[in-house]
């Protein structure tokens, strides 16, 4: 294999640049050329690609976002769009592809693999919702960003004796809310994976206040319900002074943590070496302290569950 391509797709996540850097430099070390695809599958269908050498990926390890850009692409979802994308890659002599992204990106990689192109995937998403890996690239940075925000919001909640409702990302997945809420000492954590009884939550907040808790932190994933609506319900049912903070896209940005830099670099190395050895249709993840190879089809068809023990521990520690 003489030439491969690398791309980022879907929502950006801290550590994507570290993955690009590692992919390029490992490939160069193995005697391969690397093309960078601009703006994900959109750039692939539009033939937007650039040559990447070692200097092109310098000074990006510590940067959030992605130097290659990312975009949604409805055209790629069509059979015609995928044929166009594959034709562009083959015309440029691309013999293998590294796809860095979340569930939708890996589904696209699976389809290209089924068309005959050797493809490997890397789980790049802050949501940590990819099956087959304990951690996705960007998750650790995102939850550290959220915990930092919780720490700051706790100060003002304590000063005024308020309930602070904090909305975090996670339309279908509660990993960010659960992990940051547990680490941040939230009294209540609301996620899409569990049934939410607001009346019961309001009663628990009243009990906490009557038991001497001066303030409370409620972390809610955006897929549950709007934080403003939840805040209004808490005010109406408890009479407690309540404020709402929606963290939004600040969770996606920022310099990646040490963990995310090492994770991205290590997984990317394995992706390149596996392509060179002739592997395809696999995603590389991190499980129980080791790099693992997972079939892409299994990764996108299975659902990653939040361990029940996290629910229990959060409830115990919030008392």
KOLSE-334719 format. One record per residue (C-alpha): x, y, z negated; residue in one letter; chain. Coordinates in nm, 3 decimals. Each point is the difference from the previous one (the first is absolute). Layout:
N
{X=X	Y=Y	Z=Z	type=A	mol=A} $
...
END
This chain:
319
{X=0.000	Y=0.000	Z=0.000	type=X	mol=A} $
{X=0.154	Y=0.325	Z=0.119	type=X	mol=A} $
{X=-0.264	Y=0.265	Z=-0.056	type=X	mol=A} $
{X=-0.273	Y=0.041	Z=-0.261	type=X	mol=A} $
{X=-0.246	Y=0.277	Z=-0.089	type=X	mol=A} $
{X=-0.121	Y=0.130	Z=-0.334	type=X	mol=A} $
{X=-0.317	Y=0.193	Z=-0.083	type=X	mol=A} $
{X=-0.204	Y=0.130	Z=-0.292	type=X	mol=A} $
{X=-0.377	Y=-0.003	Z=0.014	type=X	mol=A} $
{X=-0.307	Y=0.088	Z=-0.204	type=X	mol=A} $
{X=0.023	Y=0.214	Z=-0.312	type=X	mol=A} $
{X=0.350	Y=0.116	Z=-0.086	type=X	mol=A} $
{X=0.167	Y=-0.131	Z=-0.314	type=X	mol=A} $
{X=0.323	Y=0.091	Z=-0.181	type=X	mol=A} $
{X=0.271	Y=-0.244	Z=0.102	type=X	mol=A} $
{X=-0.093	Y=-0.023	Z=0.367	type=X	mol=A} $
{X=0.308	Y=0.203	Z=0.090	type=X	mol=A} $
{X=0.216	Y=-0.231	Z=-0.209	type=X	mol=A} $
{X=-0.146	Y=-0.293	Z=0.195	type=X	mol=A} $
{X=0.071	Y=0.168	Z=0.334	type=X	mol=A} $
{X=0.356	Y=0.076	Z=-0.106	type=X	mol=A} $
{X=0.067	Y=-0.355	Z=-0.112	type=X	mol=A} $
{X=-0.157	Y=-0.149	Z=0.313	type=X	mol=A} $
{X=0.218	Y=0.213	Z=0.227	type=X	mol=A} $
{X=0.329	Y=-0.048	Z=-0.181	type=X	mol=A} $
{X=-0.041	Y=-0.374	Z=-0.052	type=X	mol=A} $
{X=-0.094	Y=-0.043	Z=0.366	type=X	mol=A} $
{X=0.300	Y=0.202	Z=0.115	type=X	mol=A} $
{X=0.222	Y=-0.210	Z=-0.224	type=X	mol=A} $
{X=-0.140	Y=-0.310	Z=0.172	type=X	mol=A} $
{X=0.081	Y=0.139	Z=0.345	type=X	mol=A} $
{X=-0.351	Y=0.109	Z=0.095	type=X	mol=A} $
{X=-0.136	Y=0.328	Z=0.134	type=X	mol=A} $
{X=-0.302	Y=0.161	Z=-0.168	type=X	mol=A} $
{X=-0.283	Y=0.210	Z=0.139	type=X	mol=A} $
{X=-0.220	Y=0.205	Z=-0.232	type=X	mol=A} $
{X=-0.367	Y=0.020	Z=0.098	type=X	mol=A} $
{X=-0.150	Y=0.344	Z=-0.064	type=X	mol=A} $
{X=-0.340	Y=0.016	Z=-0.174	type=X	mol=A} $
{X=-0.064	Y=-0.371	Z=-0.033	type=X	mol=A} $
{X=-0.227	Y=-0.184	Z=0.240	type=X	mol=A} $
{X=-0.098	Y=0.329	Z=0.164	type=X	mol=A} $
{X=0.362	Y=0.056	Z=0.103	type=X	mol=A} $
{X=0.029	Y=-0.359	Z=0.111	type=X	mol=A} $
{X=-0.291	Y=0.038	Z=0.244	type=X	mol=A} $
{X=0.131	Y=0.339	Z=0.118	type=X	mol=A} $
{X=0.361	Y=-0.123	Z=0.040	type=X	mol=A} $
{X=0.139	Y=0.244	Z=-0.257	type=X	mol=A} $
{X=0.324	Y=-0.159	Z=-0.116	type=X	mol=A} $
{X=0.348	Y=0.122	Z=-0.089	type=X	mol=A} $
{X=0.339	Y=-0.167	Z=-0.041	type=X	mol=A} $
{X=0.110	Y=-0.023	Z=-0.363	type=X	mol=A} $
{X=0.364	Y=-0.019	Z=-0.101	type=X	mol=A} $
{X=0.154	Y=0.007	Z=-0.346	type=X	mol=A} $
{X=0.014	Y=0.380	Z=-0.012	type=X	mol=A} $
{X=-0.363	Y=0.034	Z=0.106	type=X	mol=A} $
{X=-0.108	Y=-0.164	Z=-0.326	type=X	mol=A} $
{X=0.242	Y=0.188	Z=-0.223	type=X	mol=A} $
{X=-0.133	Y=0.221	Z=-0.280	type=X	mol=A} $
{X=-0.344	Y=-0.168	Z=-0.008	type=X	mol=A} $
{X=0.039	Y=-0.257	Z=-0.277	type=X	mol=A} $
{X=-0.128	Y=0.240	Z=-0.267	type=X	mol=A} $
{X=-0.277	Y=0.158	Z=0.204	type=X	mol=A} $
{X=-0.369	Y=-0.086	Z=-0.017	type=X	mol=A} $
{X=-0.221	Y=-0.026	Z=0.306	type=X	mol=A} $
{X=0.141	Y=-0.152	Z=0.318	type=X	mol=A} $
{X=0.245	Y=0.148	Z=0.249	type=X	mol=A} $
{X=-0.175	Y=-0.191	Z=0.279	type=X	mol=A} $
{X=-0.342	Y=0.139	Z=-0.080	type=X	mol=A} $
{X=-0.321	Y=-0.196	Z=-0.025	type=X	mol=A} $
{X=-0.346	Y=0.026	Z=0.153	type=X	mol=A} $
{X=-0.325	Y=-0.188	Z=0.047	type=X	mol=A} $
{X=-0.059	Y=-0.145	Z=0.347	type=X	mol=A} $
{X=-0.343	Y=-0.115	Z=0.115	type=X	mol=A} $
{X=0.136	Y=-0.082	Z=0.347	type=X	mol=A} $
{X=0.232	Y=-0.267	Z=-0.141	type=X	mol=A} $
{X=-0.304	Y=-0.178	Z=-0.144	type=X	mol=A} $
{X=-0.109	Y=-0.080	Z=0.355	type=X	mol=A} $
{X=0.147	Y=-0.284	Z=0.208	type=X	mol=A} $
{X=0.101	Y=0.253	Z=0.266	type=X	mol=A} $
{X=0.181	Y=0.213	Z=-0.255	type=X	mol=A} $
{X=0.196	Y=-0.295	Z=-0.135	type=X	mol=A} $
{X=0.099	Y=-0.108	Z=0.352	type=X	mol=A} $
{X=0.122	Y=0.353	Z=0.070	type=X	mol=A} $
{X=0.200	Y=0.002	Z=-0.323	type=X	mol=A} $
{X=0.161	Y=-0.336	Z=0.076	type=X	mol=A} $
{X=0.082	Y=0.105	Z=0.356	type=X	mol=A} $
{X=0.177	Y=0.311	Z=-0.132	type=X	mol=A} $
{X=0.207	Y=-0.206	Z=-0.243	type=X	mol=A} $
{X=0.098	Y=-0.255	Z=0.261	type=X	mol=A} $
{X=0.090	Y=0.265	Z=0.255	type=X	mol=A} $
{X=0.241	Y=0.146	Z=-0.255	type=X	mol=A} $
{X=0.153	Y=-0.340	Z=-0.066	type=X	mol=A} $
{X=-0.134	Y=-0.038	Z=-0.354	type=X	mol=A} $
{X=0.030	Y=-0.363	Z=-0.112	type=X	mol=A} $
{X=-0.125	Y=0.033	Z=-0.356	type=X	mol=A} $
{X=-0.200	Y=0.240	Z=-0.217	type=X	mol=A} $
{X=0.001	Y=0.101	Z=-0.368	type=X	mol=A} $
{X=-0.335	Y=0.145	Z=-0.115	type=X	mol=A} $
{X=-0.010	Y=0.190	Z=-0.331	type=X	mol=A} $
{X=-0.350	Y=0.068	Z=-0.128	type=X	mol=A} $
{X=-0.312	Y=-0.116	Z=-0.176	type=X	mol=A} $
{X=-0.281	Y=-0.242	Z=0.080	type=X	mol=A} $
{X=-0.105	Y=0.156	Z=0.331	type=X	mol=A} $
{X=0.359	Y=0.034	Z=0.119	type=X	mol=A} $
{X=0.074	Y=-0.365	Z=-0.079	type=X	mol=A} $
{X=-0.315	Y=-0.107	Z=0.183	type=X	mol=A} $
{X=0.132	Y=0.183	Z=0.306	type=X	mol=A} $
{X=0.336	Y=-0.175	Z=-0.041	type=X	mol=A} $
{X=-0.177	Y=-0.336	Z=-0.013	type=X	mol=A} $
{X=-0.178	Y=0.074	Z=0.328	type=X	mol=A} $
{X=0.325	Y=0.097	Z=0.174	type=X	mol=A} $
{X=0.160	Y=-0.318	Z=-0.128	type=X	mol=A} $
{X=-0.283	Y=-0.203	Z=0.149	type=X	mol=A} $
{X=0.075	Y=0.168	Z=0.336	type=X	mol=A} $
{X=0.353	Y=-0.139	Z=-0.006	type=X	mol=A} $
{X=0.208	Y=0.278	Z=-0.157	type=X	mol=A} $
{X=0.214	Y=-0.102	Z=-0.300	type=X	mol=A} $
{X=-0.132	Y=0.213	Z=-0.287	type=X	mol=A} $
{X=0.072	Y=0.025	Z=-0.373	type=X	mol=A} $
{X=-0.186	Y=0.218	Z=-0.249	type=X	mol=A} $
{X=0.090	Y=0.192	Z=-0.313	type=X	mol=A} $
{X=-0.271	Y=0.099	Z=-0.253	type=X	mol=A} $
{X=0.014	Y=0.380	Z=-0.009	type=X	mol=A} $
{X=-0.294	Y=0.149	Z=-0.189	type=X	mol=A} $
{X=-0.054	Y=0.176	Z=-0.332	type=X	mol=A} $
{X=-0.313	Y=-0.211	Z=-0.063	type=X	mol=A} $
{X=0.191	Y=-0.321	Z=-0.088	type=X	mol=A} $
{X=-0.288	Y=-0.199	Z=0.151	type=X	mol=A} $
{X=0.194	Y=-0.231	Z=0.233	type=X	mol=A} $
{X=-0.027	Y=-0.370	Z=-0.080	type=X	mol=A} $
{X=0.326	Y=-0.193	Z=-0.035	type=X	mol=A} $
{X=0.209	Y=0.265	Z=-0.172	type=X	mol=A} $
{X=0.006	Y=0.123	Z=-0.359	type=X	mol=A} $
{X=0.092	Y=0.351	Z=0.114	type=X	mol=A} $
{X=-0.041	Y=0.197	Z=0.321	type=X	mol=A} $
{X=0.243	Y=0.270	Z=0.113	type=X	mol=A} $
{X=-0.117	Y=0.331	Z=-0.149	type=X	mol=A} $
{X=-0.219	Y=-0.132	Z=-0.280	type=X	mol=A} $
{X=0.252	Y=0.052	Z=-0.279	type=X	mol=A} $
{X=0.062	Y=0.360	Z=0.105	type=X	mol=A} $
{X=-0.373	Y=0.073	Z=0.026	type=X	mol=A} $
{X=-0.086	Y=-0.134	Z=-0.345	type=X	mol=A} $
{X=0.292	Y=0.187	Z=-0.154	type=X	mol=A} $
{X=-0.137	Y=0.318	Z=0.161	type=X	mol=A} $
{X=-0.342	Y=-0.071	Z=-0.149	type=X	mol=A} $
{X=0.140	Y=-0.078	Z=-0.346	type=X	mol=A} $
{X=0.192	Y=0.328	Z=0.007	type=X	mol=A} $
{X=-0.327	Y=0.180	Z=0.080	type=X	mol=A} $
{X=-0.179	Y=-0.185	Z=-0.281	type=X	mol=A} $
{X=0.271	Y=0.109	Z=-0.244	type=X	mol=A} $
{X=-0.048	Y=0.363	Z=0.099	type=X	mol=A} $
{X=-0.380	Y=-0.016	Z=-0.005	type=X	mol=A} $
{X=0.013	Y=-0.169	Z=-0.340	type=X	mol=A} $
{X=0.166	Y=0.312	Z=-0.144	type=X	mol=A} $
{X=-0.286	Y=0.228	Z=0.098	type=X	mol=A} $
{X=-0.264	Y=-0.261	Z=-0.088	type=X	mol=A} $
{X=0.151	Y=-0.026	Z=-0.347	type=X	mol=A} $
{X=0.025	Y=0.376	Z=-0.043	type=X	mol=A} $
{X=-0.369	Y=0.052	Z=0.076	type=X	mol=A} $
{X=-0.146	Y=-0.328	Z=-0.125	type=X	mol=A} $
{X=-0.136	Y=-0.093	Z=0.342	type=X	mol=A} $
{X=-0.081	Y=-0.305	Z=0.206	type=X	mol=A} $
{X=0.224	Y=0.008	Z=0.307	type=X	mol=A} $
{X=-0.125	Y=-0.192	Z=0.306	type=X	mol=A} $
{X=0.284	Y=-0.068	Z=0.246	type=X	mol=A} $
{X=-0.077	Y=-0.128	Z=0.349	type=X	mol=A} $
{X=0.273	Y=-0.200	Z=0.174	type=X	mol=A} $
{X=0.023	Y=-0.163	Z=0.342	type=X	mol=A} $
{X=-0.148	Y=-0.341	Z=0.066	type=X	mol=A} $
{X=-0.313	Y=-0.030	Z=0.214	type=X	mol=A} $
{X=-0.009	Y=-0.380	Z=-0.015	type=X	mol=A} $
{X=0.283	Y=-0.077	Z=-0.239	type=X	mol=A} $
{X=0.040	Y=0.090	Z=-0.366	type=X	mol=A} $
{X=0.371	Y=-0.077	Z=-0.035	type=X	mol=A} $
{X=0.105	Y=0.365	Z=-0.033	type=X	mol=A} $
{X=-0.275	Y=0.079	Z=-0.249	type=X	mol=A} $
{X=0.053	Y=-0.313	Z=-0.210	type=X	mol=A} $
{X=0.379	Y=0.019	Z=-0.013	type=X	mol=A} $
{X=0.027	Y=0.374	Z=-0.060	type=X	mol=A} $
{X=-0.290	Y=-0.004	Z=-0.246	type=X	mol=A} $
{X=0.158	Y=-0.279	Z=-0.200	type=X	mol=A} $
{X=0.342	Y=0.168	Z=0.005	type=X	mol=A} $
{X=-0.151	Y=0.340	Z=-0.073	type=X	mol=A} $
{X=-0.211	Y=-0.108	Z=-0.296	type=X	mol=A} $
{X=-0.340	Y=0.071	Z=0.157	type=X	mol=A} $
{X=-0.305	Y=-0.073	Z=-0.214	type=X	mol=A} $
{X=-0.204	Y=-0.104	Z=0.305	type=X	mol=A} $
{X=0.112	Y=-0.138	Z=0.338	type=X	mol=A} $
{X=-0.256	Y=-0.026	Z=0.281	type=X	mol=A} $
{X=0.085	Y=-0.206	Z=0.310	type=X	mol=A} $
{X=-0.196	Y=-0.133	Z=0.301	type=X	mol=A} $
{X=0.069	Y=-0.362	Z=-0.095	type=X	mol=A} $
{X=-0.215	Y=0.013	Z=-0.313	type=X	mol=A} $
{X=-0.356	Y=0.104	Z=-0.074	type=X	mol=A} $
{X=-0.014	Y=0.347	Z=-0.149	type=X	mol=A} $
{X=-0.261	Y=0.072	Z=-0.268	type=X	mol=A} $
{X=0.017	Y=0.375	Z=-0.056	type=X	mol=A} $
{X=-0.251	Y=-0.009	Z=-0.283	type=X	mol=A} $
{X=0.222	Y=-0.244	Z=-0.189	type=X	mol=A} $
{X=0.310	Y=0.207	Z=0.076	type=X	mol=A} $
{X=-0.166	Y=0.314	Z=-0.131	type=X	mol=A} $
{X=-0.099	Y=-0.186	Z=-0.317	type=X	mol=A} $
{X=0.360	Y=-0.116	Z=-0.049	type=X	mol=A} $
{X=0.123	Y=0.357	Z=0.042	type=X	mol=A} $
{X=-0.247	Y=0.116	Z=-0.267	type=X	mol=A} $
{X=0.119	Y=-0.275	Z=-0.233	type=X	mol=A} $
{X=0.364	Y=0.092	Z=0.059	type=X	mol=A} $
{X=-0.072	Y=0.362	Z=-0.090	type=X	mol=A} $
{X=-0.191	Y=-0.098	Z=-0.312	type=X	mol=A} $
{X=0.292	Y=-0.223	Z=-0.101	type=X	mol=A} $
{X=0.235	Y=0.296	Z=0.007	type=X	mol=A} $
{X=0.136	Y=0.005	Z=0.353	type=X	mol=A} $
{X=0.049	Y=0.362	Z=0.090	type=X	mol=A} $
{X=0.002	Y=-0.051	Z=0.378	type=X	mol=A} $
{X=-0.041	Y=-0.276	Z=0.260	type=X	mol=A} $
{X=0.152	Y=-0.081	Z=0.338	type=X	mol=A} $
{X=-0.215	Y=-0.166	Z=0.268	type=X	mol=A} $
{X=0.178	Y=-0.123	Z=0.314	type=X	mol=A} $
{X=-0.226	Y=-0.080	Z=0.296	type=X	mol=A} $
{X=0.085	Y=-0.140	Z=0.343	type=X	mol=A} $
{X=-0.155	Y=0.205	Z=0.279	type=X	mol=A} $
{X=-0.191	Y=-0.304	Z=0.129	type=X	mol=A} $
{X=-0.212	Y=-0.022	Z=-0.315	type=X	mol=A} $
{X=-0.180	Y=0.333	Z=0.006	type=X	mol=A} $
{X=0.090	Y=0.366	Z=0.029	type=X	mol=A} $
{X=0.184	Y=0.120	Z=-0.311	type=X	mol=A} $
{X=-0.214	Y=0.314	Z=-0.009	type=X	mol=A} $
{X=-0.318	Y=-0.209	Z=-0.020	type=X	mol=A} $
{X=0.149	Y=-0.210	Z=-0.277	type=X	mol=A} $
{X=0.106	Y=0.313	Z=-0.186	type=X	mol=A} $
{X=-0.352	Y=0.143	Z=0.027	type=X	mol=A} $
{X=-0.146	Y=-0.325	Z=-0.132	type=X	mol=A} $
{X=0.236	Y=0.002	Z=-0.300	type=X	mol=A} $
{X=-0.096	Y=0.358	Z=-0.084	type=X	mol=A} $
{X=-0.370	Y=-0.074	Z=0.034	type=X	mol=A} $
{X=0.005	Y=-0.315	Z=-0.215	type=X	mol=A} $
{X=0.260	Y=0.088	Z=-0.263	type=X	mol=A} $
{X=0.014	Y=0.378	Z=-0.019	type=X	mol=A} $
{X=0.378	Y=-0.028	Z=-0.008	type=X	mol=A} $
{X=0.198	Y=0.272	Z=0.173	type=X	mol=A} $
{X=0.128	Y=-0.164	Z=0.319	type=X	mol=A} $
{X=0.233	Y=0.101	Z=0.281	type=X	mol=A} $
{X=0.072	Y=-0.173	Z=0.332	type=X	mol=A} $
{X=0.329	Y=-0.020	Z=0.190	type=X	mol=A} $
{X=0.027	Y=-0.156	Z=0.346	type=X	mol=A} $
{X=0.365	Y=-0.082	Z=0.072	type=X	mol=A} $
{X=-0.046	Y=-0.061	Z=0.374	type=X	mol=A} $
{X=0.290	Y=-0.029	Z=0.241	type=X	mol=A} $
{X=0.265	Y=0.102	Z=-0.252	type=X	mol=A} $
{X=0.005	Y=-0.374	Z=-0.074	type=X	mol=A} $
{X=0.139	Y=-0.078	Z=0.346	type=X	mol=A} $
{X=0.298	Y=0.235	Z=-0.009	type=X	mol=A} $
{X=0.320	Y=0.047	Z=-0.190	type=X	mol=A} $
{X=0.341	Y=-0.158	Z=-0.017	type=X	mol=A} $
{X=-0.029	Y=-0.379	Z=-0.035	type=X	mol=A} $
{X=0.097	Y=-0.160	Z=-0.328	type=X	mol=A} $
{X=0.307	Y=-0.220	Z=-0.035	type=X	mol=A} $
{X=-0.226	Y=-0.306	Z=0.011	type=X	mol=A} $
{X=-0.164	Y=0.105	Z=0.327	type=X	mol=A} $
{X=0.336	Y=0.083	Z=0.161	type=X	mol=A} $
{X=0.146	Y=-0.339	Z=-0.088	type=X	mol=A} $
{X=-0.321	Y=-0.185	Z=0.092	type=X	mol=A} $
{X=-0.020	Y=0.169	Z=0.340	type=X	mol=A} $
{X=0.368	Y=-0.055	Z=0.076	type=X	mol=A} $
{X=-0.002	Y=-0.366	Z=-0.105	type=X	mol=A} $
{X=-0.318	Y=-0.095	Z=0.187	type=X	mol=A} $
{X=0.119	Y=0.178	Z=0.313	type=X	mol=A} $
{X=0.326	Y=-0.190	Z=0.000	type=X	mol=A} $
{X=-0.189	Y=-0.329	Z=-0.005	type=X	mol=A} $
{X=-0.232	Y=0.120	Z=0.276	type=X	mol=A} $
{X=0.290	Y=0.071	Z=0.236	type=X	mol=A} $
{X=0.184	Y=-0.322	Z=-0.080	type=X	mol=A} $
{X=-0.317	Y=-0.202	Z=0.051	type=X	mol=A} $
{X=-0.060	Y=0.155	Z=0.342	type=X	mol=A} $
{X=0.356	Y=-0.081	Z=0.097	type=X	mol=A} $
{X=-0.052	Y=-0.360	Z=-0.106	type=X	mol=A} $
{X=-0.313	Y=-0.032	Z=0.214	type=X	mol=A} $
{X=-0.270	Y=0.038	Z=-0.265	type=X	mol=A} $
{X=-0.330	Y=0.174	Z=0.073	type=X	mol=A} $
{X=-0.342	Y=0.049	Z=-0.152	type=X	mol=A} $
{X=0.127	Y=0.041	Z=-0.354	type=X	mol=A} $
{X=-0.018	Y=0.274	Z=-0.261	type=X	mol=A} $
{X=0.272	Y=0.041	Z=-0.258	type=X	mol=A} $
{X=-0.108	Y=0.071	Z=-0.355	type=X	mol=A} $
{X=0.127	Y=-0.008	Z=-0.356	type=X	mol=A} $
{X=-0.126	Y=-0.263	Z=-0.240	type=X	mol=A} $
{X=0.130	Y=-0.098	Z=-0.344	type=X	mol=A} $
{X=0.327	Y=0.185	Z=0.054	type=X	mol=A} $
{X=0.082	Y=-0.143	Z=0.342	type=X	mol=A} $
{X=-0.058	Y=0.083	Z=0.366	type=X	mol=A} $
{X=-0.261	Y=-0.229	Z=0.155	type=X	mol=A} $
{X=-0.123	Y=-0.063	Z=0.354	type=X	mol=A} $
{X=-0.378	Y=-0.012	Z=0.045	type=X	mol=A} $
{X=-0.199	Y=-0.079	Z=0.313	type=X	mol=A} $
{X=-0.146	Y=0.330	Z=0.124	type=X	mol=A} $
{X=-0.334	Y=-0.166	Z=0.065	type=X	mol=A} $
{X=-0.021	Y=-0.114	Z=-0.361	type=X	mol=A} $
{X=0.111	Y=0.342	Z=-0.125	type=X	mol=A} $
{X=-0.284	Y=0.182	Z=0.176	type=X	mol=A} $
{X=-0.273	Y=-0.259	Z=-0.049	type=X	mol=A} $
{X=0.044	Y=-0.050	Z=-0.374	type=X	mol=A} $
{X=-0.093	Y=0.247	Z=-0.273	type=X	mol=A} $
{X=0.244	Y=0.099	Z=-0.273	type=X	mol=A} $
{X=-0.174	Y=-0.009	Z=-0.336	type=X	mol=A} $
{X=0.076	Y=0.203	Z=-0.310	type=X	mol=A} $
{X=0.094	Y=-0.233	Z=-0.284	type=X	mol=A} $
{X=-0.279	Y=-0.030	Z=-0.264	type=X	mol=A} $
{X=0.262	Y=0.047	Z=-0.270	type=X	mol=A} $
{X=0.046	Y=0.361	Z=0.107	type=X	mol=A} $
{X=-0.369	Y=0.070	Z=-0.071	type=X	mol=A} $
{X=0.024	Y=-0.155	Z=-0.344	type=X	mol=A} $
{X=0.321	Y=0.178	Z=-0.095	type=X	mol=A} $
{X=-0.129	Y=0.338	Z=0.116	type=X	mol=A} $
{X=-0.314	Y=-0.042	Z=-0.213	type=X	mol=A} $
{X=0.199	Y=-0.101	Z=-0.309	type=X	mol=A} $
{X=0.259	Y=0.276	Z=0.027	type=X	mol=A} $
{X=-0.261	Y=0.272	Z=0.055	type=X	mol=A} $
{X=-0.162	Y=-0.053	Z=-0.342	type=X	mol=A} $
END
